[in-house]
Amino acid sequence: MCGRFVINIPLDLFLKFFGLKEAPELPPRFNIAPTQSVPVIREAADGSRYLSLARWGLITPWSKEADDGLINARSETVNEKPSFRQAFRQRRCIIPASGFYEWRKGEGGKIPYYIRMTDGSPMPFAGIWESWKSPQGDVLESCCAILTTAANRTVASIHDRMPVILHPEEFGLWLDRQVHDAEQLQPLFSSYPADRIEAFPVSTLVNSPVHDSPECIEPYRTTENERKGEV
């Protein structure tokens, strides 16, 4: 599961890391929630990569209305589920992030954790996108979902799922519009190495998407009672 994430990447690093020739300056966002617009990277017909915006929450082509959509797709079944199958085979994208939030159950309630790369580098999620047309003919150009996989040992104590995080050398294969073979893409779905990811508790500010500030990702010092509740 991935229900909230962060993107705070300087433009020069963004362009270099994702292999883009140009992109607008993206304002820092510290609590991105479903149905909001998010940046996605896709491959153009000439093989170049470009940045655009998509609504987070994939609406299936047969939906009668623009509901919240599907924010995650399990990588193990993405090639089988009618909701995702065609998007997976033909409309893949990278969803740039700096990290994501997950909530750990404790006796005192759920404690939010921020999960990021240990070296502070971008965290590229494997995504799929779809276009949707309402019965009235209105077109939502693109909406997207994040693929998930089994959690690595860093994340497993918090939640049993995590986003599929791509290595830079995998970007070309994932975005390749000529690749439709699920078996060729399956190796990309392995859990990201646990020693390259860190997780720490943060403030419950992130529980509401109204809060969108650097305070959301600041480490939170838990009390003794809260620590007992995590066990």
C-alpha positions as a Markdown table, in Angstrom:
| # | Residue | x | y | z |
|---|---|---|---|---|
| 1 | Met | 0.0 | 0.0 | 0.0 |
| 2 | Cys | 1.1 | 3.5 | -0.7 |
| 3 | Gly | -1.4 | 6.2 | 0.2 |
| 4 | Arg | 0.7 | 9.3 | 0.7 |
| 5 | Phe | 4.1 | 10.4 | -0.6 |
| 6 | Val | 6.6 | 13.3 | -0.9 |
| 7 | Ile | 8.4 | 15.0 | -3.8 |
| 8 | Asn | 11.1 | 17.5 | -3.0 |
| 9 | Ile | 13.8 | 17.2 | -5.7 |
| 10 | Pro | 15.9 | 20.2 | -7.0 |
| 11 | Leu | 15.4 | 20.7 | -10.7 |
| 12 | Asp | 19.0 | 20.0 | -11.8 |
| 13 | Leu | 19.0 | 16.7 | -9.9 |
| 14 | Phe | 15.6 | 15.9 | -11.3 |
| 15 | Leu | 16.6 | 16.4 | -14.9 |
| 16 | Lys | 19.8 | 14.4 | -14.5 |
| 17 | Phe | 18.4 | 11.5 | -12.5 |
| 18 | Phe | 15.4 | 10.9 | -14.8 |
| 19 | Gly | 17.1 | 11.6 | -18.1 |
| 20 | Leu | 15.0 | 14.6 | -19.1 |
| 21 | Lys | 16.0 | 17.4 | -21.4 |
| 22 | Glu | 13.6 | 19.9 | -19.7 |
| 23 | Ala | 11.0 | 20.1 | -17.0 |
| 24 | Pro | 9.3 | 22.8 | -15.1 |
| 25 | Glu | 10.4 | 23.6 | -11.6 |
| 26 | Leu | 8.3 | 21.4 | -9.3 |
| 27 | Pro | 7.3 | 23.0 | -6.0 |
| 28 | Pro | 8.1 | 20.8 | -2.9 |
| 29 | Arg | 5.1 | 18.8 | -1.8 |
| 30 | Phe | 5.3 | 17.0 | 1.6 |
| 31 | Asn | 1.9 | 15.2 | 1.8 |
| 32 | Ile | 0.6 | 14.2 | -1.6 |
| 33 | Ala | -2.8 | 12.5 | -1.3 |
| 34 | Pro | -5.0 | 10.5 | -3.8 |
| 35 | Thr | -6.9 | 12.4 | -6.4 |
| 36 | Gln | -4.3 | 15.2 | -6.5 |
| 37 | Ser | -2.2 | 15.9 | -9.6 |
| 38 | Val | 1.2 | 14.3 | -9.6 |
| 39 | Pro | 4.2 | 14.5 | -12.0 |
| 40 | Val | 4.7 | 11.4 | -14.2 |
| 41 | Ile | 7.4 | 10.6 | -16.6 |
| 42 | Arg | 6.5 | 8.8 | -19.9 |
| 43 | Glu | 8.2 | 7.9 | -23.1 |
| 44 | Ala | 7.4 | 9.8 | -26.3 |
| 45 | Ala | 7.1 | 8.2 | -29.7 |
| 46 | Asp | 10.7 | 9.2 | -30.6 |
| 47 | Gly | 12.0 | 7.4 | -27.4 |
| 48 | Ser | 12.6 | 10.6 | -25.5 |
| 49 | Arg | 11.2 | 11.1 | -22.0 |
| 50 | Tyr | 8.9 | 13.9 | -21.0 |
| 51 | Leu | 7.2 | 15.1 | -17.8 |
| 52 | Ser | 3.4 | 15.7 | -17.5 |
| 53 | Leu | 0.8 | 15.7 | -14.8 |
| 54 | Ala | -1.7 | 12.9 | -14.0 |
| 55 | Arg | -4.4 | 12.5 | -11.4 |
| 56 | Trp | -3.4 | 10.0 | -8.7 |
| 57 | Gly | -6.2 | 7.4 | -8.8 |
| 58 | Leu | -6.6 | 5.3 | -11.9 |
| 59 | Ile | -10.2 | 5.3 | -13.3 |
| 60 | Thr | -11.0 | 2.2 | -15.3 |
| 61 | Pro | -12.3 | 3.0 | -18.9 |
| 62 | Trp | -15.7 | 1.4 | -18.1 |
| 63 | Ser | -16.3 | 3.6 | -15.0 |
| 64 | Lys | -19.4 | 5.7 | -15.2 |
| 65 | Glu | -18.1 | 8.6 | -13.1 |
| 66 | Ala | -14.7 | 10.0 | -12.0 |
| 67 | Asp | -14.5 | 8.4 | -8.5 |
| 68 | Asp | -11.4 | 8.4 | -6.4 |
| 69 | Gly | -9.9 | 5.7 | -8.6 |
| 70 | Leu | -7.4 | 3.0 | -7.8 |
| 71 | Ile | -4.2 | 4.4 | -6.3 |
| 72 | Asn | -2.2 | 1.1 | -6.1 |
| 73 | Ala | -1.9 | -2.0 | -8.3 |
| 74 | Arg | -0.3 | -5.2 | -7.0 |
| 75 | Ser | 2.6 | -6.1 | -9.2 |
| 76 | Glu | 1.9 | -9.8 | -8.8 |
| 77 | Thr | -1.5 | -9.5 | -10.5 |
| 78 | Val | -1.2 | -6.3 | -12.6 |
| 79 | Asn | -1.0 | -8.3 | -15.8 |
| 80 | Glu | -4.2 | -10.2 | -15.0 |
| 81 | Lys | -6.6 | -7.8 | -13.5 |
| 82 | Pro | -8.9 | -6.2 | -16.1 |
| 83 | Ser | -8.6 | -2.8 | -14.3 |
| 84 | Phe | -4.9 | -2.7 | -14.9 |
| 85 | Arg | -4.0 | -5.1 | -17.7 |
| 86 | Gln | -4.0 | -2.9 | -20.7 |
| 87 | Ala | -2.4 | 0.0 | -18.9 |
| 88 | Phe | 0.4 | -2.3 | -17.7 |
| 89 | Arg | 1.1 | -3.5 | -21.2 |
| 90 | Gln | 0.9 | -0.2 | -23.0 |
| 91 | Arg | 0.9 | 2.8 | -20.6 |
| 92 | Arg | 3.6 | 2.6 | -18.1 |
| 93 | Cys | 5.2 | 5.6 | -16.4 |
| 94 | Ile | 7.6 | 6.6 | -13.6 |
| 95 | Ile | 6.1 | 8.5 | -10.7 |
| 96 | Pro | 9.0 | 10.6 | -9.1 |
| 97 | Ala | 9.1 | 10.8 | -5.3 |
| 98 | Ser | 11.4 | 11.5 | -2.4 |
| 99 | Gly | 9.8 | 9.1 | -0.1 |
| 100 | Phe | 6.4 | 7.8 | 1.2 |
| 101 | Tyr | 4.5 | 7.4 | 4.4 |
| 102 | Glu | 3.1 | 4.3 | 6.0 |
| 103 | Trp | 1.3 | 3.8 | 9.2 |
| 104 | Arg | 2.2 | 1.2 | 11.9 |
| 105 | Lys | -0.5 | -0.1 | 14.2 |
| 106 | Gly | 0.1 | 0.3 | 17.9 |
| 107 | Glu | -2.0 | 0.0 | 21.0 |
| 108 | Gly | -2.4 | 3.8 | 21.1 |
| 109 | Gly | -3.4 | 4.0 | 17.4 |
| 110 | Lys | -1.5 | 4.2 | 14.1 |
| 111 | Ile | 1.9 | 5.8 | 14.1 |
| 112 | Pro | 3.0 | 7.4 | 10.8 |
| 113 | Tyr | 6.5 | 6.7 | 9.4 |
| 114 | Tyr | 8.4 | 8.4 | 6.6 |
| 115 | Ile | 10.3 | 6.0 | 4.4 |
| 116 | Arg | 13.1 | 7.4 | 2.1 |
| 117 | Met | 16.4 | 6.5 | 0.5 |
| 118 | Thr | 19.3 | 6.4 | 3.0 |
| 119 | Asp | 21.4 | 8.6 | 0.7 |
| 120 | Gly | 18.6 | 11.1 | 0.0 |
| 121 | Ser | 18.4 | 10.3 | -3.7 |
| 122 | Pro | 15.0 | 10.3 | -5.5 |
| 123 | Met | 12.7 | 7.4 | -5.1 |
| 124 | Pro | 11.2 | 6.4 | -8.5 |
| 125 | Phe | 8.0 | 4.5 | -8.3 |
| 126 | Ala | 6.8 | 2.2 | -11.1 |
| 127 | Gly | 3.4 | 3.4 | -12.3 |
| 128 | Ile | 0.8 | 2.9 | -14.9 |
| 129 | Trp | -1.6 | 5.4 | -16.4 |
| 130 | Glu | -5.0 | 5.4 | -18.2 |
| 131 | Ser | -7.2 | 7.9 | -19.9 |
| 132 | Trp | -10.9 | 8.1 | -19.0 |
| 133 | Lys | -13.9 | 9.4 | -20.9 |
| 134 | Ser | -17.2 | 10.1 | -19.1 |
| 135 | Pro | -20.6 | 9.1 | -20.6 |
| 136 | Gln | -21.0 | 12.8 | -21.3 |
| 137 | Gly | -17.9 | 12.9 | -23.4 |
| 138 | Asp | -15.6 | 14.7 | -21.0 |
| 139 | Val | -12.0 | 13.4 | -21.1 |
| 140 | Leu | -9.6 | 13.0 | -18.2 |
| 141 | Glu | -6.4 | 12.8 | -20.2 |
| 142 | Ser | -4.5 | 10.7 | -17.6 |
| 143 | Cys | -4.8 | 9.2 | -14.2 |
| 144 | Cys | -2.3 | 6.9 | -12.6 |
| 145 | Ala | -1.6 | 4.2 | -10.0 |
| 146 | Ile | 1.5 | 3.1 | -8.2 |
| 147 | Leu | 2.6 | -0.6 | -8.4 |
| 148 | Thr | 3.3 | -2.3 | -5.1 |
| 149 | Thr | 5.3 | -5.4 | -4.0 |
| 150 | Ala | 6.1 | -7.3 | -0.9 |
| 151 | Ala | 7.8 | -5.1 | 1.8 |
| 152 | Asn | 11.6 | -5.5 | 2.4 |
| 153 | Arg | 12.8 | -6.0 | 5.9 |
| 154 | Thr | 13.1 | -2.3 | 6.6 |
| 155 | Val | 9.4 | -1.7 | 5.7 |
| 156 | Ala | 8.0 | -5.1 | 6.8 |
| 157 | Ser | 7.7 | -4.1 | 10.5 |
| 158 | Ile | 5.5 | -1.2 | 9.5 |
| 159 | His | 3.5 | -2.6 | 6.6 |
| 160 | Asp | 3.5 | -5.7 | 4.5 |
| 161 | Arg | 3.5 | -3.8 | 1.1 |
| 162 | Met | 5.7 | -1.1 | -0.4 |
| 163 | Pro | 5.9 | 0.7 | -3.8 |
| 164 | Val | 7.9 | -0.9 | -6.6 |
| 165 | Ile | 11.0 | 1.3 | -6.6 |
| 166 | Leu | 12.9 | 1.2 | -9.9 |
| 167 | His | 16.7 | 1.4 | -10.3 |
| 168 | Pro | 17.9 | 4.1 | -12.8 |
| 169 | Glu | 19.2 | 1.4 | -15.1 |
| 170 | Glu | 15.7 | -0.1 | -15.3 |
| 171 | Phe | 14.0 | 3.1 | -16.5 |
| 172 | Gly | 14.5 | 2.4 | -20.2 |
| 173 | Leu | 12.9 | -1.1 | -20.0 |
| 174 | Trp | 10.0 | 0.1 | -17.9 |
| 175 | Leu | 9.1 | 3.0 | -20.1 |
| 176 | Asp | 9.7 | 1.2 | -23.5 |
| 177 | Arg | 6.5 | 1.5 | -25.4 |
| 178 | Gln | 7.5 | -1.6 | -27.5 |
| 179 | Val | 7.7 | -3.9 | -24.5 |
| 180 | His | 4.4 | -5.7 | -23.7 |
| 181 | Asp | 5.7 | -9.0 | -22.3 |
| 182 | Ala | 4.9 | -9.4 | -18.6 |
| 183 | Glu | 7.7 | -11.9 | -18.1 |
| 184 | Gln | 10.3 | -9.4 | -19.3 |
| 185 | Leu | 9.1 | -6.9 | -16.8 |
| 186 | Gln | 8.6 | -9.2 | -13.9 |
| 187 | Pro | 12.2 | -9.0 | -12.6 |
| 188 | Leu | 11.7 | -5.2 | -11.9 |
| 189 | Phe | 9.2 | -6.0 | -9.2 |
| 190 | Ser | 11.6 | -7.3 | -6.6 |
| 191 | Ser | 11.6 | -5.5 | -3.3 |
| 192 | Tyr | 14.1 | -2.7 | -3.2 |
| 193 | Pro | 17.3 | -3.5 | -1.1 |
| 194 | Ala | 16.4 | -2.9 | 2.6 |
| 195 | Asp | 19.9 | -1.5 | 3.4 |
| 196 | Arg | 19.3 | 1.4 | 1.0 |
| 197 | Ile | 16.1 | 2.6 | 2.7 |
| 198 | Glu | 15.4 | 4.0 | 6.1 |
| 199 | Ala | 12.2 | 4.6 | 8.0 |
| 200 | Phe | 11.4 | 6.8 | 11.1 |
| 201 | Pro | 8.3 | 8.0 | 12.9 |
| 202 | Val | 6.9 | 11.4 | 12.0 |
| 203 | Ser | 4.2 | 13.7 | 13.3 |
| 204 | Thr | 0.5 | 12.9 | 12.9 |
| 205 | Leu | 0.3 | 16.1 | 10.9 |
| 206 | Val | 0.5 | 13.8 | 7.8 |
| 207 | Asn | -2.8 | 12.2 | 8.8 |
| 208 | Ser | -4.5 | 15.1 | 7.1 |
| 209 | Pro | -3.6 | 16.2 | 3.5 |
| 210 | Val | -4.4 | 19.8 | 4.6 |
| 211 | His | -0.9 | 19.8 | 6.1 |
| 212 | Asp | 1.8 | 20.1 | 3.5 |
| 213 | Ser | 5.0 | 21.5 | 5.0 |
| 214 | Pro | 8.6 | 20.3 | 5.8 |
| 215 | Glu | 7.3 | 19.5 | 9.3 |
| 216 | Cys | 5.6 | 16.4 | 7.9 |
| 217 | Ile | 8.9 | 14.7 | 7.3 |
| 218 | Glu | 10.7 | 15.7 | 10.5 |
| 219 | Pro | 11.6 | 12.8 | 12.8 |
| 220 | Tyr | 9.2 | 12.6 | 15.7 |
| 221 | Arg | 10.4 | 11.6 | 19.2 |
| 222 | Thr | 8.0 | 9.0 | 20.5 |
| 223 | Thr | 7.1 | 8.9 | 24.2 |
| 224 | Glu | 7.7 | 5.7 | 26.3 |
| 225 | Asn | 4.0 | 4.8 | 26.1 |
| 226 | Glu | 4.0 | 5.2 | 22.3 |
| 227 | Arg | 7.1 | 3.0 | 22.0 |
| 228 | Lys | 5.3 | 0.3 | 24.1 |
| 229 | Gly | 2.4 | 0.6 | 21.8 |
| 230 | Glu | 4.6 | -0.2 | 18.8 |
| 231 | Val | 5.6 | -3.6 | 20.1 |
